[in-house]
C-alpha cells in the first residue's frame, strides 16, 4: 500500500544484481573460486518480515529474487533488539547467552545492565559470537555496531570494531565498510557486519504501516545498494554471501488497548525493572518480575491473579513454566514471573507512574511466534543463490549459516543443522 518510486541508483543496483551475479544450482556445492568466500552481514533494525510486500525496496527485492528469502525469521523471546541481534551473533537462545532483554537484571549480582557502560562489560555477554569463532580460526572480522562486539570473548576481539555511535551518518558507515575491502587481499575481512537502526526508530514513532516507514525502508535500501555496488566494483560480489537480517517485527498500538496490572501485582513485594527501574513505569509489551528477598508467595499470588482475571489480553508465566519456545529461563537473569501482553496491547502500572505515559504508535517485544513480530531474512551469494522463498525458521540458525560459508568449526549453538541445510538449498550439510 505504500510502495513508491525510489532513486535511480537503487534501481540500477537491483538490475545489476539480477543480471550479473552467477547462480549455483540448489543442492550443489559452490564451485571453487580463486577468491575466498566471504560474508557481509547487514542488520536492519525493525524491518518486519512483510516489509518488502508493502514498501518499495528494489535492492532487497533483487537480492531476494537472486537468493533466498524467508517467509519470516522467528525472533527469540522477548522480541527486542539486544536480545535478538545477540542471538543472531551467537546462535544461542537468551537462556544460554544471558542477554535476556535490552537491559537485563541479574538477580544474583543484584545489578542491571546500563547503557553504554555495560556494552563493554564482559559480564553481560555470554556465549561465543561468530566473529570470535572466525578470529580464533585465523579469519579477519570487521564489525560495526553489532551488539556484543565491544567486548573481548576469551581474549579475542574483531580485528576491526568500534563503540556504538548512534548518530554516525549512514553514508559514513557505508564508506567505512567499503574501505575495509580496499585493504590488501590478505587483510580484507572474511566476515563483516554493519547495523542500521532507521526503520525501527521511524516505526516506533509512526506505527509499522505508515508512509514514513516506506521512506525509511527506501532509505536503507539505498545504502544496501551502495554496499552491493561497492562489492561489484571491487570484483567481490560473486564470492560474497550478503545476509540481510532484522531483529523483530512491529505491532500497531492504541491508547484504547491497555491493561493495568496494579490490582494483580504487589510492587512492594516484587521488583520489576520495567516499572521501577532507571526509567520508571511505562507502557510495556511484557514485564519481568523478580521476588524481593525470596518472597515466592508474592510471585505465586501475582501469577494466579493475572491468569484468573479473565483478561484475554495478558498472560503470566512462572520460571520453569513458560512456553517451550520462549527459552528465557536463564539461571540468574530469567524472571521469576513473566507477564506478556497480546500483540498490540500495552501493560501499564498507573500507581507507579508520576504522570500518564503516551502510548507510542509502534512497539515490539511480544510473543515471538506472533506473525507481526516476524523478522526479515534475505540472503544472496554462493550459499544461497537460486534457493527462493523458504518457510519460517528461528534466527539462532544464522550463526551456523555464516560458519558454513566461511568454513569454520562452529561453537555449540541452539541452531539446527537441518534447518541450515534447508535455507541454503543443501549447500551446508544437515549434520
Secondary structure, 3 states (H helix, E strand, C coil): CCCCCCCHHHHHHHHHHHHHCCCCCCCCCCCCCCCCCEEEEEEECCCECCHHHHCCCHHHHHHHHHCEEECCEECCCCCCHHHHHHHHHHCCCHHHHCCCCCCCEECCCCEECCCCHHHHCHHHCCCCCHHHHHHHCCCCEEEECCCCCCCCECCECCCEEECCCCCCCHHHHHHHHHHHCCCCHHHCCCEEEEEECHHHHHHHHHCCCCHHHHHHHHHHHHHHHHHHHHHHHCCCHHHEEEEEECCCCCEECCCCCEEECCCCCCCCCEECHHHHCCCCCCCECEEEEEEHHHCHHHHHHHHHHHHCCCCCCEEEEECCCCCCCCCCCCCCCCCCEEEEECCCCEEECCCCCCCCCCCCCEECCCCCCCHHHCECEEEECCCCCCCEEECCEEHHHHHHHHHHHHCCCCCCCCCCHHHHHHHCCCCCCCC
